[in-house]
Amino acid sequence: MKKGLVSWKRWLVGAAAVGLLGGCGRTQYYTNPEIPRGPSHPPVDYFSVDWWAPLAPPQTLEYAPREVASPAYDPDNKHVIALTRDGYVRAVGPDGKVKWSFRTAIRFNAGARVSEGIVYVPGGDGVLYALDSATGEVKWKYTAGESLATVPVLANGLVLVASESDTLFAVKAADGVWAWQYRRDPPAGFTVRGASTPLVHEDSAYVGFSDGFVVALSLADGSATWEKSLSGSGSEFLDVDTQPVIDDAGRLYVASYKSGIFALEAESGDMVWNTTVGGVTALVSRGQLLFATGDGRVDAYLSDSGRLLWSLPLGERAAFAPVFAQGMLLVPIQRSLLFLDPKTGKSRVAWNPGDGISATPFVRGSQVFVLSNNGYLYALDVNGIRG
């Protein structure tokens, strides 16, 4: 594996460089390690691959495999925690080898959270698991009874996780005992798959729901401080599935799939501004900029006014939740992972390690962990944009 890894790594970066030098940053680069490639010696090095691990390769006759759970990282044991479509939780070491595994009943809808030696796993089987991050041993389980759909969030001794059925559960991190829950009735019509990961700020949790509402909840007991409808009337695709983001001025940003992005006062829910661009499913903020991804596009806005700075069309492809790494915006678009210049929206590299990428990568400094749709876990070293 070592020899194959070296030659493949050299080809990967070389292919990326060829696309850049030719002015074709959005060209797809297929770098499945199962396919042999020739070496090259590029003058440009945006990223390289440290290692890969085949965790859940596609099975015979499996059509369009999808891995949607973002990897997590355990700093104590230096494990990458990957949740895959075969229902397994795996801890992968820095050598690319699986250190332990734990099996659940069905596939996952979201990734895990690691904190103080515990891996909190949102089960698609409706169970929230707390596992020892060193061994995979079960510490406790909470049976929610609803398929869990968001990365768990820890705050004030609680674990917060939302279900596909519009319930936000709060359980005690120490023992998994139920603390409170908040539920809204889903609309009668079609909804967008997914759920809003709660944002915790001070003593409140902000979360969206498929009926088009965003709600501020007290962490103490789950009572609603305020509720605001963003999607207006109707019964289909009203979803507020974005994880809210907040800036230093106390302004909250959240998006309705139907009605666009909203800037709200976090204390009251009062609207500051609203765009009219629908189809947004994820937001991320950086400084004075707000980046939005969703149906066929990636956008950048000024966060104080909502003014559009640039937009990158993606055709039929959907863009999933992005992350920042070494000054670059990394956007999974199902077919590949885009490396964008956040100032201009220009795509520097489009990397496809086989069957594309749907899960948001995990960033740890210059190291980025990527789970591809063909069930391979990759560790990348990202150099980013110089200067």
Buried (B, 14 or more C-beta within 10 A) or exposed (E): EEEEBEBBBBBBBBBBBBBBEEEEBBBEBBBBBEEEBEEBEBEBEBBBBBBBBBBBBBEEEEEEBBBBBBBBBBEEBEBBBBBBBBBBBBBBBEEBEBBBBBEBEEBBBBBBBBBEBBBBBBBBBBBBBBBBBBEBEEBBEBEBEBBBBBBBBBBEEBBBBBBBBBBBBBBBBEEBEEBBBBBBEBBEEEBBEBBBBBBBBEEBBBBBBBBBBBBBBBBEEBEEBBEBBBBEEEEBBBBBBBBBBBBEEEBBBBBBBBBBBBBBBBEEBEEBBBBEBBBBBBBBBBEEBBBBBBBBBBBBBEBBEBEEBBBBEBEEBBBBBBBBBBBBBBBBBBBBBBBBBBEEBEBBBBBBBBBBBBBBBBBEEEBBBBBBBBBBBBBBBBBBBEE
